């Protein structure tokens, strides 16, 4: 076992390669190098320990956990980005591979031509250097022996050709491959002097080889062929040097079977909604898994099969997403049924995760394909909530009361039993709770930020309705909203403020915390959560600013829009007030100094 921290240069040092030094001196020099290397490694480990102690010795357990969660999130994100980059470049890789295959074939042809030319050149050189002082009888004897050998080889080759024809006709493919190999060996053993006979033999053997390939292709394309027969034929095609065609044939077999199963699924009358998603996912992903395992087993020795397989899997995944969107998600988007859409996508992603053991990471691609439909369904649900809230708020009398039949969740150590809301706010709370309940799995789909943005948008919309319920100043009374009941009394106006404050500071943050507790991973990071809470607080500030503005304008202006306070107001003060002591307000003094 090599010592830790020792460089490969020291481990691979050979004393016999050092010239001009005594073996003992070389051994002493290597020992000194080894000691220096160990000291340097120990010093680096010490410096590393000092760095870690200086950075994290005072870090709490919670801090370390947050650090681990951030590192895990970064790792997952890097893996997903790497997978997306790989999928994005597969098309270019396939085109390059095909061009390289064509170039390789042309190089082989050129090599064959060059070999023939070289053999001709060597033959001419050898002929020039031949010794012409042979006895004519010896030459005649050698020619006779060569003729007899060629006749024997010709008879053996003819038997191989006849046997090969019989084996191909009877579809005994394994024996036919052996006979074909024997014929090729026999051609290699023929004398190069009879080039015409060799060419004719090669032509006969090539015709049988092509016929054998066609027979194997016919077996693969037969719908009634068993899995064992298909795999045997594919392996024989690879042995014949037609691996590329074998890859495409096997993919076509799985494609036809998969499409046939999907068509049979569409004929079932009771297959719709969640049942359709479950059955279709089981059909598609089981076929993809089986194809991946067969390719790994049949083409394990070839490294170029994976590209074609993954391109086929990507195409089938896109077709699967299109079917799910057509038969399930479109209906969910039209009705705003978020629960059905989320359940459908969750089922698809669960089946997709099962293929990761086979080396196929398809979850990011499938999520990208289905995300537009999920967002459309989410928007439809938000629109439904907006319409419902607008209808309820139009008849709300802005009288706060405890929610009936609605359990207030725990906030800080106890249960909130004193949150009084108006009728529209109580219904809005119920809708938001249902919305969160249906959309919780979105966090596991990397759509948690989209969920929070829609919640803040709904609160802004509800805040705008509450702002319209605040009476305008007296000189703007004609512009009051007629679609909303006005909050005439201070008690009603405080109810408006109480509504929006309860949602921004208690209800929505509590639902967001509950969502994080039910989901896996860190879908919404702390920075995003804090920014979302600032958005909620801005809704409270907006309603407060509207209320204060209207109050101030109502105080300083009359019904005709004229100011209530003028310069004459100060001149008509009572005579007993010492005007010499009168001073502007502190706020006016500060503004004047600026």
Secondary structure, DSSP 8 states (H G I E B T S, - for coil): ---TT--HHHHT--GGG--SS-HHHHHHHHHHHHHHHHHHHHHHHHHHHHHHHHHHTT--HHHHHHHHHHHHHHHHHHHHHHHHHHHHTHHHHHHHHHHHHHHHHHHHHHHHHHHHHHHHHHHHHHHHT------HHHHHHHHHHHHHHHHHHHHHHHHHHHHHHHHHHTT-HHHHHHHHHHHHHHHHTS-TT-HHHHHHHHHHHHHHHHHHHHHHHHHHH-TT--HHHHHHHHHHHHHTT-HHHHHHHHHHHHHHHHHHHHHHHHT-TT--HHHHHHHHHHHHHHHHHHHHHHHHHHSTT-SSHHHHHHHHHHHHHHHHHHHHIIIIIHHHHHHT-HHHHHHHHHHHHHHHHHGGGGT---HHHHHHHHHHHHHHHHHHHHHHHHHHHHHHHTT-----EE-SS----BSSSSB----EE-HHHHHHHHHHHHHHHHHGGGGGGT-HHHHHHHHHHHHHHHHHHHHHHB---GGGGGGS-SSS--B-SHHHHHHHHHHHHHIIIIIHHHHHHHHHHHSSS-SS-HHHHHHHHHHHHHHHHHHHHHHHHHHHHHHHB-TTS-BS--HHHHHTS-TTS-GGG----HHHHHHHH-
